[in-house]
């Protein structure tokens, strides 16, 4: 029963809260959390519930950009990058401009329209930038201190677009079921 959890619970109403250690922002030192759903368990009843990452809810939870200049983001690494199999996340420490670009890409991924035009990403990165504005997405992520290029952000399917690297969560989600 790899990937499954079974819980015996008394009859009642339950709120299922998901804490994501694999994908999303780390806010005030804690992984992102959201309410997945509510479940009612009746006496003698078995309730099956599949819990999957809800990227829409994950994208709604982001740091307050005005409270810092360094932000932590977790994203599942592709098997070839981690060498450790599915479900291993890669942590990223991002500057404010980088974090806002990643947030825009996360929201696009959650909306199932993962490709975002570079021009739109540059508008986001340069919005409050007072010095010389960034000329390309590669420039934003070029510093060695923030090695997010090619593991987190990859070219989109359309020319001139970028996207978050496709996570390996699909296979995990098919296996992760909780039975109540």
Secondary structure, DSSP 8 states (H G I E B T S, - for coil): -TTEEE----SEEEEEEEE-SSSEEEETTEE-EEEEEEEEE-TT---EEE----HHHHHH----TTS-S-EEEEEE--HHHHSS-TT-EEEEEE-HHHHHHHHHHHHHHHTT---EEHHHHHHHHHTT--SS--S-HHHHT-STTS--BTTTEEE-SSTTEEEE---SHHHHHHH-EEE-
